[in-house]
Amino acid sequence: MGALLIRGATVVNADYARRADVLCADGLIAAVGEDLAAPAGAEVVDAGGLLAMPGGIDPHTHMQLPFMGTVAADDFYSGTAAGLAGGTTSIIDFVIPDPKEPLLAAYQKWRGWAEKAAADYGFHVAVTWWSEQVHADMGTLVRQEGVNSFKHFMAYKNAIMADDETLVNSFSRALELGAMPTVHAENGELVFQLQKQIFERGIRGPEGHPLSRPPAVEGEAAQRAIAIANVLNVPLYVVHVSCAESAEAIARARARGQRVFGEALAGHLVIDESVYRNPDITAAAAHVMSPPFRDKRNQEVLWNALQSGSLQTTATDHCVFCAEQKAAGLQDFRKIPNGCGGIEERMMVLWEMGVNSGRLTPGEFVAVTSTNAARIFNLYPRKGVVAPGADADLVLWDPNATRTLSVKTQHSRVDYNVFEGRSVTGVPMYTVSRGKVVYARGELRAERGAGRYLKRPPFGPVFAALDRKAKLAKPTAVMR
């Protein structure tokens, strides 16, 4: 692998910014400093006027996901390639076992699908049921396969929903292994009952989706998961926080000293629930995801939570289904495959609505798009920082360039874009993955199979024979 010298950039990390060159060699950052010499044969990129930032980490994607009778349109190649075009160089996807399917069998299946990835990837593994085999498989995944986070869906009754017994058993096992439980916080029983009631009232189209999943449903589940984690003294990560009720539950827990982390989706930060009332029912269905887009008042709450640090990461929940797939539920909102996109657009949307508005500094942007995810999921300092020894994953950003986001120019395979027509100032000019330029001024150079699987070590020693009344030691790589 040849050398790459990025000359004349302003390096922006979460904690500092300075003018420097960046030398990459053998897939790693070899040096960061002024006036670095280019080795013989090195590729040189003139980055004058550009910001050199850590490549984005999207900690929540669903590539090639079998779900609700169909399969997501983006596979691990097309989805990660789209991410590279937007400056995202790593993802953490989800292994979701079928009911009663062994965790290890599901994990091996997903590993096979991901071999075509163009960017680096890791996995959270969902616990959808409980048995002694699940207990054992969790141990193998942590100790041998480098999985240090387990997902729990508190929604989707009669499919993948984890009940409270499963949550308690899995959270306890995660603590023993030094792994992080994560939750999709929605009260599945309430959703199930509300869906029936709304459908029986004659509300059949996409407008029924947000009515069946009001903010209180999310807030209750978030608070319940936080309470269980508090009793068991285990850290907790809450995915796709979409409303004041769950954001405030996290903030209260953190104020008490509990280790709870929260994630906001780019879509929830800028799109509101009016999309479900679009007279074009196909366009309305395209926006069906869970939790749904919310009343605009919730967006300010989410931005404030990112600014204050009670939410730490941004993601996309990238899980795209084409119009033909969404059409399965046009007469019954309960059958619309849940999922939207954004892996290519996330960083541009966050810069436009975060940095350009004054809500985020460039360093805070780096934190919420890369560094915090690396720290929380134990990838730091391998990922999430521009520093010697780190993986040479970078995005060279032009804060003054403009772009209009559109399905016409996106790299995802899906046939719509939830950010359609949005103009942004601040876009990636180059993306570098493990020292190789994979996107250059509009030219995507993604390579099928170039991505590596990211093993993530556990957060410290194995905890056994726990004293439930004692305060546990802080996991080694988990942020406060």
C-alpha positions, 0 to 999 in steps of 0.5 A: 500500500503506497503512501499518501500526503495530504498537504496544507489542510486544517486538521480538526479533531474533537479537541483541537484544530491546527494547520498541518499536513497528514502523512498516511502509510500502510493504512495508518496515519504516520505523521501529522505536522507542518511541512512534511516531506512526501516519500518517493512515489507518494500520492499528494493531495493539495488540501489548501482551504480544506478541513481534514477530519476523522472519517465519519462513523455511523453507529446505526445502519441496517444493510441488506436487512431482511425485514417485514417480508422484504430485504433492504435495497442497499447491501453492504457494498452499495450502502458503504459506498454511499457512505464513503461519498458522504465522508463516512468511513466506518459503520456499525451494523446490526445482526438480528437473529430470527426468533429462536435462531442462535446468535452465532448462526445469525452472526456468521450469516451477516459476516458473509453478507458483509464481505462485499463492504467497501468501508470498515464495519462492525456489528451489534448483535440483537438479543431477540430471545433468551436461553442458555444457548444465547447466554453462551453465544454472547460469551463467544461473540465477545471473547472470540469475535470482537462484539462488545454491544448487544441490541434489544428491540423493545418494539415489534411484538410477535417478531423480535421484541425483547420482554423485560425478562430477556432485558434483565438476563441479557443486560446482566450477561453483558455486564459480566462480559464487559459489553454494552447493552443498547435498546430500541426504546418503544413500548411494543405492547402499546404500539401493537394495541394502538395500531389495531385501534387506529386501523379499526377507526379507518385510518389506513394510510401512512398518517396512521404510523405516527399516531400509533407511536406517540412520544410517550410510547418511546419515553416510557420504554426509554425510562424502563430500560434506564431503570433496569440498567440502573438496578443492574449497574450496567451502562446503556446506549439508547438508539435513535432518540427522537423526542423530548420524553426520551431525551429528558429521561437520558438527561435525568439519568446522566445528572444522577451519575448513571452511564447512559448514552444517547444517539440522534438521527440526522433525519429526526433533527431536521424532518418533521411529522408533516411528511406523513400527511403528504397528499402523495401517499407514495412519498408519505410512505417513503418516510415511514420509520420507527420511531417516526418523525416528530413534531418540530418542537422535538427537534430543538430538544434534540439539538439542545441535547447534542449541544449539552452532551446528554446525547453523544452521537449521530447516526442514520438508521440507514435501512432503505426500501424502494417505493415498490417495497413500501407499496405493500402497506399503502392500504395498511400502514402496519405493513409498510416496511420501516426504514429511511436512508441518510448514510451519504447525507448525514454529515452534510446535514449535520454541518449545515444545520449544526455548524452553519447555524452556530449550534455546533463548533467544528470540533463538536461536529467531529465529536458527534459524527465520529469521535464519540462513537469511537470512544463509546464502542471502544474503537478509539484511538484506532478510529475517530481521531487524526493522529499518528497510529490511527487508521488513515480514515479521513474526510477532507471537507470544504466548508464553503462548497454547496450541494443540493441533496437529491435522489438524482445524485445520491449513490444509494440504490433507493429511489427516493431521498428523504432530504430531497432538495435540501441545500447544504453548504459544507461538503466532502471533497475527498474521502480517505479509507485506510490511506487510499482516496476512495472519493475525490471531488465527485468521483466515487472510487469505492472497491467491493470487498475493501472494507475490514471487519472491526473487532471491538474489545470489551470494556474492561475485566469480566465482572463475576459474582457481582454485589448489586449494591456496589458501584462498579468500576467505570468501563475502560473505554466508555465516556462519561 
